[in-house]
Amino acid sequence: MRDLKASRVPETNTRWLRLRVLLLGGFFMSLLMVAFGRAAYLQTYEQDKLRGMAQDQYVRQIEIPARRGDIFDRRGTPLAQSVEVDSIWVDPSMLPDARKAARSMAKALKLDAQGTEDLVARLQRGKRFAWVKRQAKPQEVDAVKALGFAGLGFTKEPKRFYPQRELAAQVVGVVGTEGRGLEGLELAFDDELSGQNSRLSGFRDAKGRKLLVQGASDPIEREGASVTLTLDRHLQYVAEKALLRAVEESKGVAGTVVVLDPKTGELLALANAPNFNPNTPEAAQHDAIRNRAALDAFEPGSTMKAFVVAAALEEKSIKPEDVFFCENGAWRIGRYTINDTHPHGWMGAKGILQVSSNICAAKIGQALGREKLVSYYHAFGFAERTGLALPGEGRGVIPFPKAEVSLATQSFGQGMTATAVQIASGYGALANDGVLMRPYLVSKVVDPDGVVLLENRPVEVRRVVSSKVARQVVSMLESVITKEGTAPKAAMQEYRVAGKTGTAQKADPVARGYSDKRIASFVGVVPADNPRAVILVVVDEPKTDVYGGLVAAPAFKEIATAAMAHLAVPPSRTVAPEVVVAPVAPPAAAKTPVTLKPVPERPTVAVQEDEGAGSVRVPDVQGQVGREAVVKLLAAALEPQLLGSGRVVSQTPAAGALVDKGARVTLELATRP
Amino acid sequence: MTQVSPRNSASVTAVLLHLLPAVLLFALFAAVGILHVTSRVLVVDMGYRLSKAESEGHSLTRENDRLKLELATLKAPARLEKLAKEQLGMMMPPGSAVVSVQPQLPGARRQSEGQARKPAALRVAERENAR
């Protein structure tokens, strides 16, 4: 067989076979090489591109919207907060009947006819995605979930809430559905408040669960900065309440209150009427969203007379004791006649302010001269923006009074415009011994990691008048509050008040003249001896009464009373406290007689026995209400110091002990549990 | 037999000895493989736990925000005044009912610019720190 094979296969055949083997081997080797080459190419040259393609398939970029920063009042009460709420969407292609589904969803969401129509249209238009309801309430989410449609989805979206509702709504402003500020501070500080959206990369597995591989980002990074205002929630509330009442009672169309700290320029309250609820801005009239106090310039009227008198005194154009003839109520200047509400004869600067004589104010303006009048108005901060950081802040106009009559009218605040904040800050300058402070509304903008982005501190703008003149004018303004003045209704029992009324005529844009519409205002400085607050009340177009002393002064008094108590300002004069009777019966606990708890006797202070002129006996205040006890001790020229609250359970030194006048008496108070 | 068995056993030992490096290498590879897989499993598990904790933290933050909002809503002055007037029979204090007392340290009258009210000043009408 071997023989046969050998004989059958020739030499050439064997060689041919080897060649075929070699060729085949080479062929396979080259295929292998190509494969290797391709592998090497993919692994080295194409590596980055392919990895990116792969990651695109299984790594998800999860975008986390930044939480919008909060807005606080000066004590950290939130005025605007963001909370994430559910938004409902649906994949209309998964719904068997989009129209029917839309109708039942609209029913669950309690939409009105128009809303239902819109929803039906949205669902029929959208192919794979349509919003059902953005920023829905929890009960709405539950109602829609209960319908059990396929293709429903829920995403979290941040929504802006204003927990204090109407409080300072115009100042804070509103935010749109997309989370951008539309009005007020929300718009002015939109960049700072909105913060940076952060991205997280993670895998998503077949079940759609998130799988983080790089770690979670710091939640602080995702927050916007917080804005702290100088507003005080309590004063703001009191101001808004008083203003609303004043506007309502006088049947006015609008109103403004500015409360300003004259020593620092901080705006403690900035109230506007009518108001609106920023949680439902779509329901508000556009007029109500305006922050009139800072945005609108109006003709201020007689409140400007105080600045004219201050300027004239400072320039020594007039002396406090100079008298002017007030022309018995009517004074012709060229073609025009200037009138006073009541005819007056000869009067000094104090009397002019007291009865608010237009004619004499015009005469003081003449004595001062037009250049100086305008330059002093500018020095008091008029016709320039105060820099409140509010978008669209008004600046007011003071045209140069070329005509004799414009000089006269500008001396009593007509023929020029100013914003409420400017007037308040001008009076702040008078109250602050002649130094104008820059009014400000935003005290701090702080990043969540504590970096202060913006901080406002009290800034002196300029000294406008000397402190002597400023004090003179303020004491003249005190006479306005007396019975003979224009605003006896602004008088306060415990505090000295200096103020000025204003009753301005409104210009008629159609008839090109003055209409019979008025702007009534009152601006007050309290306490006059050591001013802590400047309060301006403006009522636009009052109908029942038009005079500032009748319309705005009562609101001023209400705000000032609350402000003095809230700022803990010691009274200018001590008045015996009236007994406070609550309108409704007090809680039962207060009625039960107070049983005194035994209190460990404290070491009494060594008492001088000689009863000289400088010594007093400590009255017995055991068991009394804190307020009564304090009043009693103050009446005895002693300095009370309180611990706790409620009724007095112990006093040191003890009752009847002889102590120096002005000595401190420590009272320990406790409420009955 | 007695002659063969030592030679046989010797040969088995030799074979085993001969295979030992290969076995060790295999064991090493297996160990590294198991270790790698275990660590990957741990990482994935950790990733799930992390994302779970993250979303839990997120929902807690959300809840916290919601509660803060609710608190602020409940403390809104308009609501407080209504409750105090209607349920507790309180009223806004008239001017004279509030007696402001000198701060505790008469020497150090701090009129700091940032604060409208001196922290040391006591107010009688205030009942917030009632124990």
HADDOCK unambig.tbl for C-alpha pairs under 7 A between the chains (distance, minus, plus):
assign (segid A and resid 78 and name CA) (segid B and resid 72 and name CA) 6.75 0.50 0.50
assign (segid A and resid 81 and name CA) (segid B and resid 69 and name CA) 6.83 0.50 0.50
assign (segid A and resid 83 and name CA) (segid B and resid 62 and name CA) 6.54 0.50 0.50
assign (segid A and resid 83 and name CA) (segid B and resid 65 and name CA) 5.85 0.50 0.50
assign (segid A and resid 83 and name CA) (segid B and resid 66 and name CA) 6.03 0.50 0.50
assign (segid A and resid 84 and name CA) (segid B and resid 62 and name CA) 6.29 0.50 0.50
assign (segid A and resid 163 and name CA) (segid B and resid 69 and name CA) 6.29 0.50 0.50
assign (segid A and resid 163 and name CA) (segid B and resid 72 and name CA) 5.57 0.50 0.50
assign (segid A and resid 163 and name CA) (segid B and resid 73 and name CA) 4.37 0.50 0.50
assign (segid A and resid 163 and name CA) (segid B and resid 76 and name CA) 6.81 0.50 0.50
assign (segid A and resid 164 and name CA) (segid B and resid 73 and name CA) 6.08 0.50 0.50
assign (segid A and resid 164 and name CA) (segid B and resid 76 and name CA) 5.03 0.50 0.50
assign (segid A and resid 210 and name CA) (segid B and resid 48 and name CA) 6.95 0.50 0.50
assign (segid A and resid 210 and name CA) (segid B and resid 51 and name CA) 6.15 0.50 0.50
assign (segid A and resid 211 and name CA) (segid B and resid 47 and name CA) 5.13 0.50 0.50
assign (segid A and resid 211 and name CA) (segid B and resid 48 and name CA) 5.05 0.50 0.50
assign (segid A and resid 211 and name CA) (segid B and resid 51 and name CA) 5.85 0.50 0.50
assign (segid A and resid 212 and name CA) (segid B and resid 47 and name CA) 4.84 0.50 0.50
assign (segid A and resid 212 and name CA) (segid B and resid 48 and name CA) 6.68 0.50 0.50
assign (segid A and resid 212 and name CA) (segid B and resid 50 and name CA) 6.48 0.50 0.50
assign (segid A and resid 212 and name CA) (segid B and resid 51 and name CA) 5.50 0.50 0.50
assign (segid A and resid 213 and name CA) (segid B and resid 47 and name CA) 5.63 0.50 0.50
assign (segid A and resid 216 and name CA) (segid B and resid 54 and name CA) 6.59 0.50 0.50
assign (segid A and resid 237 and name CA) (segid B and resid 77 and name CA) 6.86 0.50 0.50
assign (segid A and resid 264 and name CA) (segid B and resid 113 and name CA) 6.47 0.50 0.50
assign (segid A and resid 561 and name CA) (segid B and resid 95 and name CA) 5.34 0.50 0.50
assign (segid A and resid 565 and name CA) (segid B and resid 95 and name CA) 6.74 0.50 0.50
assign (segid A and resid 565 and name CA) (segid B and resid 98 and name CA) 5.82 0.50 0.50
assign (segid A and resid 567 and name CA) (segid B and resid 116 and name CA) 6.14 0.50 0.50
assign (segid A and resid 567 and name CA) (segid B and resid 117 and name CA) 5.05 0.50 0.50
assign (segid A and resid 568 and name CA) (segid B and resid 100 and name CA) 5.28 0.50 0.50
assign (segid A and resid 568 and name CA) (segid B and resid 117 and name CA) 6.45 0.50 0.50
assign (segid A and resid 569 and name CA) (segid B and resid 100 and name CA) 6.53 0.50 0.50
assign (segid A and resid 570 and name CA) (segid B and resid 100 and name CA) 5.59 0.50 0.50
assign (segid A and resid 577 and name CA) (segid B and resid 96 and name CA) 5.17 0.50 0.50
assign (segid A and resid 577 and name CA) (segid B and resid 97 and name CA) 6.30 0.50 0.50
assign (segid A and resid 578 and name CA) (segid B and resid 96 and name CA) 6.87 0.50 0.50
assign (segid A and resid 582 and name CA) (segid B and resid 89 and name CA) 6.45 0.50 0.50
assign (segid A and resid 582 and name CA) (segid B and resid 90 and name CA) 6.09 0.50 0.50
assign (segid A and resid 582 and name CA) (segid B and resid 91 and name CA) 6.40 0.50 0.50
assign (segid A and resid 583 and name CA) (segid B and resid 89 and name CA) 6.58 0.50 0.50
assign (segid A and resid 584 and name CA) (segid B and resid 89 and name CA) 4.79 0.50 0.50
assign (segid A and resid 585 and name CA) (segid B and resid 89 and name CA) 6.35 0.50 0.50
assign (segid A and resid 586 and name CA) (segid B and resid 88 and name CA) 6.98 0.50 0.50
assign (segid A and resid 586 and name CA) (segid B and resid 89 and name CA) 5.84 0.50 0.50
assign (segid A and resid 587 and name CA) (segid B and resid 88 and name CA) 6.60 0.50 0.50
assign (segid A and resid 626 and name CA) (segid B and resid 124 and name CA) 6.29 0.50 0.50
assign (segid A and resid 627 and name CA) (segid B and resid 99 and name CA) 6.85 0.50 0.50
assign (segid A and resid 627 and name CA) (segid B and resid 124 and name CA) 5.68 0.50 0.50
assign (segid A and resid 641 and name CA) (segid B and resid 104 and name CA) 6.87 0.50 0.50
assign (segid A and resid 644 and name CA) (segid B and resid 130 and name CA) 6.87 0.50 0.50
assign (segid A and resid 645 and name CA) (segid B and resid 127 and name CA) 6.49 0.50 0.50
assign (segid A and resid 645 and name CA) (segid B and resid 130 and name CA) 5.84 0.50 0.50
assign (segid A and resid 671 and name CA) (segid B and resid 130 and name CA) 6.90 0.50 0.50
